[in-house]
Structure formats: structure tokens, C-alpha cells
Amino acid sequence: MNIHRAQEIIAADEKIEVELNGLPVWIDSVDPSRAVAKVHAEQNPADSRVVSVQELEEVR
């Protein structure tokens, strides 16, 4: 995924499914200067981490 798409997903009114290594995640924020996103596991909001935006995959 690219930075622009990650920012669009955050701003979207509807839920857009995103996965990290095949696991559903929610994008909390994006840092364009570092090309990273803070995400958390959908089923466990306490499980948050910062990952490269390129590791995220939109589920279509």
C-alpha cells in the first residue's frame, strides 16, 4: 500500500479492510515523512505497532 491510500483509508467514512501479514488491522495514524503507519490488531486494540506502510494490504 502507498502512503496516499493509507491516508484515504483513515479518512474514509466506511470501513475498509486492511491486513498486515494476513491479519486484520486498523490504521490509527500515518507518518508520511517516515512512510510508516501505527496500526492495531482489530480484535486486540492494545496490540499496536508501527510498521512500514508497504507492509499493509487492502482487502478487496
Secondary structure as GFF3:
##gff-version 3
##sequence-region A 1 60
A	DSSP	alpha_helix	3	11	.	.	.	ID=ss1
A	DSSP	beta_strand	18	20	.	.	.	ID=ss2
A	DSSP	beta_strand	23	31	.	.	.	ID=ss3
A	DSSP	beta_strand	36	41	.	.	.	ID=ss4
A	DSSP	beta_strand	44	52	.	.	.	ID=ss5
A	DSSP	three_ten_helix	53	55	.	.	.	ID=ss6
A	DSSP	beta_strand	56	58	.	.	.	ID=ss7
###
